[in-house]
Amino acid sequence: MSLDNPQELSRAERYKKGKALRQKAPRSSHGDWQPATERPNPLDLLQAQDEGRLQHLLPIKYGRMLASPFAFLRGSAVVMASDLAHTPTSGLEVILCGDAHLSNFGLFASPERRLVFDLNDFDEAFPGPWEWDVKRLAASVAVAGRDNGFSDKTNRSLAQEGVRAYRRTMIRFAEMSTLDVWYFYVDADALQDVFAERATKNRRKKAQKFIDKARSKTQEQTLAKLTYIDSNGRRRIRREPPLLIPLRAENLTQLVDTEDLAAISETAVEESWQQYLQSLDDEKKFLLSRYKIVDAALRVGGVGSVGTRCMIVLLQGGADDDGLILQLKEAGPSTLEAYLPPRKYAQYAQRIVTGQQLMQTTNDIFLGWHSSKYSGSDYYWRQLKDMKGSVNVAKLDDEGLNSYIELCALCLARAHARTGDASTIAGYLGRGKSFDTAVADFAMTYADQTERDYQLLVEAVDAGRIVAAKGI
């Protein structure tokens, strides 16, 4: 997943090159958006993704998307990718997150056990125009703001503030050394500082509570929540259908087909484990050699990815209370691939892992992948719930959302500066507010479209054309 090396030109020359690209795609043009004449039905795009997924879980996906227009936006990255394909771009590429909405940022633990704030979802990662991530982030601000009951004047201001923060941060990165950009990170203290700058005492307390909650999500807490000790003294994964079903469950044959049963057998899980280990460096292989697999389960998480095969594996170390839970999630093509030039990569899961390693300042040490010889599907692995925390956007007031969007925009700009050329992008953006204003206009127009698309889902569920299970 490589991009062209821009370093043959000086920073000043690259900045000038970016500025010249405004002739190709004026910054004001990013505010112009209307549905394509033959725009695909968004529900058709969503249901096309359902092919090959676990069918009994799909009602959960649509039930979660029914919660609000923002929940619909979260689950419909494929719809926005189709729409963004018809928008102007500068022609500059980065590795895109592909799904850079507000809820795909959060806290997690670094290998040094410090809390960092960053992008945290890379299922759609793919090389493409940096503007697509910025527009999805801005649109998510407008949609979330409406869900929170803010006025459109406030929502437009919030979206514009997010884009302004991205632009100013990119200019800042364009002036920094390559290593300084690479090492730059946002930690929990910085998160608290941002919220404290213009926050009430109550909001500062909420920010601290969010940080403390993330710190509490250790492996010990995860083990206590998801596992138990059976009558034989063995640690086992709990059964909490339909969201958590151990592979030993008696009714598993009623939920998955024969091919899937073969892929999640005890033998298959062990073979997958060995393949996964080969994707890691020697240090991580040595560490994991101290563990053994003792249980596994199907698990449901997220919104748009519900229905993909996702499992957790319970590992035990040298003592009964020495446990570790890893998650392996099915990987497919990025929703962006249909709208961008093809790229070669060994497998879908490796694309996701590589995208995460490049875009995040620090990564989960257990990131890896394997390809199932039974189903042919790719899976990527990571640690489950290691001091992870996500901001509940629905509980933020306008000032809280303003602080939060600035942090998200900063992290997105840093990811783009790591995988693209900050100087050229900064040259295109400039120091004026033309791009900020345009994308804020786009965000409000696209919020209208999202609400119309959401209503189509509501009507399809009411008419019985789509089955939705609410509240799960």
C-alpha positions in Angstrom: 0.0 0.0 0.0 2.6 2.5 -1.1 2.3 6.1 -2.4 4.6 8.1 -4.6 7.6 9.6 -2.8 7.3 13.4 -3.0 10.7 14.2 -1.5 12.4 14.9 -4.8 11.2 18.5 -4.6 11.8 21.0 -1.8 9.1 21.9 0.7 8.7 25.3 -0.9 8.4 23.7 -4.4 5.8 21.2 -3.1 3.8 23.9 -1.4 3.8 25.8 -4.7 2.7 22.7 -6.5 -0.2 22.2 -4.2 -1.2 25.9 -4.6 -1.2 25.4 -8.4 -3.7 22.5 -8.1 -6.3 25.0 -7.1 -6.6 25.7 -10.8 -7.7 22.1 -11.4 -10.1 21.9 -8.5 -10.9 25.3 -7.0 -11.3 25.1 -3.2 -14.7 26.6 -3.5 -15.8 23.7 -5.7 -15.8 21.3 -2.7 -19.0 23.0 -1.5 -20.9 21.9 -4.6 -22.7 18.6 -4.1 -26.0 17.2 -5.3 -27.0 13.5 -5.9 -25.8 12.0 -9.1 -28.5 11.7 -11.9 -28.4 8.0 -11.6 -27.5 7.7 -7.9 -27.8 4.1 -6.7 -30.5 3.4 -4.2 -28.6 3.5 -0.8 -30.5 0.4 0.5 -29.4 -1.5 -2.6 -25.7 -0.7 -1.8 -26.1 -1.7 1.8 -27.8 -5.0 1.0 -25.2 -5.8 -1.7 -22.7 -5.8 1.2 -24.8 -8.3 3.1 -24.1 -11.1 0.6 -21.9 -13.7 2.2 -22.4 -12.4 5.7 -24.0 -14.3 8.6 -27.7 -13.8 7.7 -29.1 -14.2 11.2 -27.1 -11.2 12.4 -28.3 -8.7 9.7 -31.4 -7.6 11.6 -29.1 -6.4 14.3 -27.2 -4.3 11.8 -30.3 -2.6 10.5 -31.7 -2.2 14.0 -28.6 -0.3 15.0 -28.7 1.9 11.9 -32.3 2.8 12.7 -31.3 4.4 16.0 -30.7 7.8 14.4 -29.4 9.5 11.2 -26.0 9.5 12.7 -26.2 5.7 13.4 -27.2 5.3 9.7 -24.2 7.4 8.6 -21.9 5.2 10.7 -23.2 2.1 9.0 -23.3 3.4 5.4 -19.7 4.1 4.5 -20.4 2.4 1.1 -23.1 4.9 0.4 -20.9 7.9 1.0 -18.1 6.4 -1.0 -20.4 6.1 -4.0 -21.4 9.8 -3.5 -17.8 11.1 -3.0 -16.7 9.5 -6.2 -18.6 12.3 -8.0 -17.0 15.1 -6.1 -13.9 17.2 -7.1 -10.5 16.4 -5.8 -7.0 18.0 -5.9 -5.5 14.7 -7.2 -3.3 14.3 -4.1 -3.4 10.9 -2.4 -3.0 9.7 1.1 -3.9 6.4 2.7 -7.5 7.0 3.7 -9.2 5.8 6.8 -12.2 5.5 4.5 -14.7 5.8 7.4 -13.5 8.9 9.3 -16.7 9.7 11.2 -16.7 11.1 14.8 -17.2 7.7 16.5 -14.1 6.1 14.8 -11.8 8.0 17.0 -11.0 7.2 20.6 -8.6 6.3 23.4 -6.5 3.1 23.6 -3.3 1.9 25.3 0.1 2.2 23.7 2.6 -0.6 24.2 4.2 1.6 26.9 0.7 1.6 28.7 0.0 5.3 28.1 -3.4 6.3 26.9 -3.4 7.9 23.4 -6.2 9.4 21.3 -6.3 8.5 17.6 -8.2 7.0 14.7 -9.3 3.5 15.7 -11.1 1.9 12.7 -9.3 0.9 9.5 -11.6 -1.7 7.8 -12.0 0.6 4.8 -8.4 1.9 4.6 -7.2 2.5 1.0 -5.1 5.0 -0.9 -7.2 7.8 -2.3 -8.0 11.6 -2.2 -7.5 13.1 1.2 -10.6 15.2 0.7 -12.9 12.2 1.1 -11.9 11.6 4.7 -12.3 15.3 5.5 -15.7 15.5 4.0 -16.9 12.3 5.8 -15.7 13.8 9.1 -17.3 17.1 8.5 -20.6 15.5 7.4 -20.6 13.4 10.5 -20.3 16.5 12.6 -23.4 18.1 10.9 -25.5 14.9 11.3 -24.4 14.3 14.9 -25.2 17.9 15.7 -28.7 17.6 14.3 -29.2 14.5 16.3 -28.2 16.4 19.4 -30.7 19.1 18.7 -28.3 21.9 17.8 -29.4 24.6 15.3 -28.1 24.4 11.7 -26.2 27.6 12.3 -24.3 25.9 15.1 -23.8 22.7 13.1 -22.4 24.5 10.2 -20.1 26.4 12.5 -18.9 23.1 14.1 -18.3 21.5 10.7 -16.3 24.5 9.6 -14.3 24.5 12.8 -13.3 20.9 12.2 -12.1 21.6 8.7 -10.3 24.7 9.9 -8.5 22.6 12.6 -7.5 20.1 9.9 -6.1 22.8 7.6 -4.2 24.6 10.3 -2.7 21.3 11.6 -1.7 20.3 8.1 0.1 23.6 7.7 1.8 23.0 11.0 2.9 19.5 9.9 4.2 20.9 6.6 6.7 22.9 8.7 7.8 20.1 10.9 10.6 17.5 10.3 9.6 14.1 9.0 10.4 12.4 12.3 8.6 14.9 14.4 5.4 14.3 12.3 5.9 10.6 12.6 6.3 10.7 16.4 3.5 13.2 17.0 0.7 11.8 19.2 -2.2 13.0 21.3 -2.3 11.5 24.8 -5.0 11.5 27.5 -3.5 14.6 29.1 -3.8 16.5 25.9 -7.4 15.4 25.6 -8.1 16.7 29.1 -6.3 20.0 28.3 -8.4 20.6 25.2 -11.6 20.0 27.1 -10.4 22.2 30.0 -9.6 25.2 27.9 -13.1 26.4 27.6 -15.0 23.8 29.5 -17.3 24.1 32.5 -16.4 22.3 35.7 -19.0 19.7 34.9 -17.6 19.1 31.4 -14.1 18.7 32.8 -15.4 16.1 35.2 -17.0 14.2 32.3 -13.8 14.3 30.4 -11.9 12.9 33.3 -14.6 10.2 33.9 -14.2 9.2 30.2 -10.4 8.8 30.6 -10.7 6.9 33.9 -13.2 4.6 32.3 -10.8 3.8 29.5 -8.0 3.1 32.0 -10.2 0.7 33.8 -10.8 -1.5 30.7 -7.8 -3.7 31.4 -7.5 -7.4 30.4 -8.4 -8.3 33.9 -11.7 -6.3 33.7 -12.4 -7.8 30.2 -11.8 -11.3 31.5 -14.1 -10.7 34.4 -16.8 -9.4 32.1 -16.6 -12.0 29.3 -15.5 -15.2 31.0 -16.2 -17.4 34.0 -14.7 -20.4 35.8 -16.7 -23.6 35.1 -17.3 -26.5 37.4 -14.1 -28.2 36.3 -12.0 -25.1 37.2 -11.5 -24.1 33.6 -11.9 -20.5 32.3 -14.6 -20.2 29.7 -16.2 -17.5 27.5 -19.7 -16.6 28.6 -22.8 -17.3 26.5 -24.7 -14.1 25.8 -26.7 -14.7 22.6 -27.0 -13.3 20.0 -23.9 -11.1 20.7 -21.6 -13.7 22.1 -21.9 -17.4 21.3 -19.1 -19.8 22.3 -18.1 -22.1 19.4 -18.9 -25.1 21.7 -22.6 -24.0 21.8 -25.0 -26.7 21.0 -27.1 -24.6 18.6 -24.2 -23.3 16.5 -25.3 -25.5 13.6 -28.5 -23.5 13.4 -26.7 -20.2 13.0 -23.9 -20.9 10.6 -23.6 -23.0 7.4 -21.5 -26.1 6.9 -18.6 -24.1 5.4 -18.5 -21.8 8.5 -18.6 -24.8 10.9 -15.5 -26.2 9.3 -13.8 -22.8 9.5 -14.5 -22.4 13.3 -13.8 -26.0 14.4 -11.2 -26.6 17.0 -8.7 -27.8 14.4 -9.4 -24.7 12.2 -8.9 -22.3 15.1 -5.6 -23.9 15.9 -4.4 -23.7 12.3 -5.6 -20.1 12.1 -3.6 -19.4 15.2 -0.4 -20.8 13.7 -0.9 -18.7 10.5 -1.5 -15.6 12.6 1.7 -16.1 14.5 3.6 -16.2 11.2 2.4 -12.6 10.4 4.1 -11.3 13.6 7.7 -10.5 14.3 9.8 -12.9 16.4 9.4 -10.9 19.6 5.6 -11.2 19.5 5.8 -14.9 18.5 7.9 -15.5 21.5 5.5 -13.7 23.8 2.5 -15.5 22.5 4.3 -18.9 22.7 3.6 -18.6 26.5 -0.1 -18.8 25.9 -2.4 -21.6 24.8 -6.0 -21.4 23.3 -8.6 -22.5 25.8 -11.8 -21.2 24.2 -13.3 -19.2 21.3 -16.6 -17.6 20.5 -18.5 -15.7 17.8 -18.9 -12.0 18.7 -21.0 -9.1 17.3 -19.7 -5.6 17.4 -20.0 -2.3 15.5 -22.7 -1.1 13.2 -22.0 -1.4 9.5 -19.8 -4.5 10.0 -22.4 -6.5 11.7 -22.8 -9.8 9.9 -19.1 -10.2 9.1 -17.5 -13.1 10.9 -16.0 -11.9 14.1 -14.6 -14.1 16.8 -12.7 -13.8 20.1 -10.1 -16.3 21.3 -9.4 -16.8 25.0 -5.7 -17.5 25.7 -4.3 -18.7 29.0 -0.8 -18.1 30.2 1.1 -19.6 33.1 -1.6 -19.3 35.7 -5.4 -19.6 36.0 -5.8 -15.9 36.3 -3.3 -15.1 33.5 -5.6 -14.6 30.5 -5.6 -12.7 27.3 -8.4 -12.2 24.8 -7.7 -11.5 21.1 -10.3 -10.6 18.5 -10.2 -11.8 14.9 -12.4 -10.1 12.4 -13.2 -11.0 8.8 -11.7 -8.6 6.3 -13.2 -7.8 2.9 -12.5 -5.3 0.2 -12.7 -1.6 1.2 -15.9 0.1 0.2 -13.6 2.6 -1.6 -12.1 0.1 -4.0 -15.0 0.2 -6.5 -14.4 4.0 -7.0 -10.6 4.3 -7.0 -7.7 2.9 -9.1 -6.9 -0.7 -8.2 -4.0 -1.4 -5.8 -2.2 -4.7 -5.2 -1.9 -6.2 -1.7 -1.4 -9.7 -0.5 -4.8 -10.0 1.2 -7.6 -7.8 2.6 -6.5 -8.3 6.2 -3.0 -7.2 5.5 -4.3 -4.1 3.8 -6.2 -3.2 7.0 -3.3 -4.0 9.3 -0.8 -2.0 7.1 -3.2 0.9 7.0 -3.5 1.0 10.7 0.3 0.7 11.3 0.9 3.6 8.9 -1.9 5.9 10.1 -1.7 5.5 13.8 1.2 6.8 15.9 1.3 3.7 18.0 -0.3 0.3 17.4 -1.7 -2.7 19.2 1.3 -5.1 19.5 -0.9 -8.0 18.6 -2.0 -6.7 15.1 -1.7 -9.6 12.6 -3.6 -11.6 10.1 -4.4 -15.0 8.5 -6.3 -16.4 5.6 -8.7 -19.3 6.2 -8.1 -22.3 4.0 -11.6 -23.5 4.7 -13.6 -20.4 3.7 -11.0 -18.4 1.8 -11.8 -15.4 4.0 -9.1 -13.2 5.5 -9.1 -12.2 9.1 -7.1 -9.6 11.1 -6.2 -10.0 14.8 -6.0 -7.5 17.6 -6.3 -7.3 21.3 -9.8 -6.9 22.6 -10.7 -3.8 24.8 -7.2 -2.9 25.9 -7.9 0.4 27.8 -10.2 1.5 24.9 -12.7 4.3 25.2 -15.0 6.1 22.8 -16.7 9.5 23.3 -20.5 9.2 23.4 -21.1 12.0 20.8 -24.8 12.1 21.7 -24.0 13.4 25.2 -21.8 16.3 24.1 -23.1 19.9 24.1 -22.0 22.2 21.3 -18.9 23.4 23.2 -17.9 19.8 24.0 -18.4 18.7 20.4 -16.3 21.7 19.2 -13.4 20.6 21.4 -13.8 17.0 20.3 -13.9 17.7 16.6 -10.7 19.7 16.9 -8.9 16.6 18.3 -10.4 14.3 15.6 -9.3 16.7 12.9 -5.8 17.0 14.3 -5.5 13.2 14.3 -6.8 12.9 10.8 -4.4 15.5 9.5 -1.5 13.7 11.3 -2.5 10.4 9.6 -2.6 12.1 6.2 0.7 13.9 6.8 2.3 10.5 7.6 1.0 8.8 4.5 0.9 11.7 2.0 2.7 14.9 1.5 1.8 17.6 4.1 3.6 20.4 2.1 1.6 19.9 -1.1 -1.7 19.4 0.7 -1.0 22.6 2.8 -0.2 24.5 -0.4 -3.6 23.5 -1.8 -5.4 24.4 1.4 -3.7 27.8 2.0 -4.1 30.0 5.0 -7.5 31.4 4.1 -10.9 29.9 4.9 -12.1 29.1 1.4 -11.8 25.3 1.8 -13.2 25.4 5.3 -16.3 27.3 4.1 -16.8 25.0 1.1 -16.6 21.8 3.0 -19.0 23.1 5.7 -21.4 23.8 2.9 -21.0 20.2 1.7 -21.4 18.9 5.2 -24.8 20.6 5.6 -26.0 19.5 2.2 -24.9 15.9 2.8 -26.6 15.9 6.2 -29.8 16.5 4.3 -29.1 13.6 2.1 -28.2 11.3 5.0 -31.6 12.2 6.6 -33.4 11.3 3.4 -31.5 8.0 3.1 -32.2 7.2 6.7 -35.9 7.8 6.1 -35.7 5.3 3.2 -34.5 2.7 5.7 -37.3 3.6 8.2 -39.9 3.1 5.4 -38.3 -0.2 4.2 -38.4 -1.6 7.8 -42.0 -0.4 8.3 -43.0 -2.0 5.1 -41.3 -5.3 6.0 -38.8 -5.2 3.1 -35.9 -5.1 5.6 -36.0 -6.9 8.9 -34.5 -4.9 11.9 -34.0 -6.0 15.4 -33.9 -2.9 17.6 -32.2 -2.3 20.9 -29.5 -5.1 20.5 
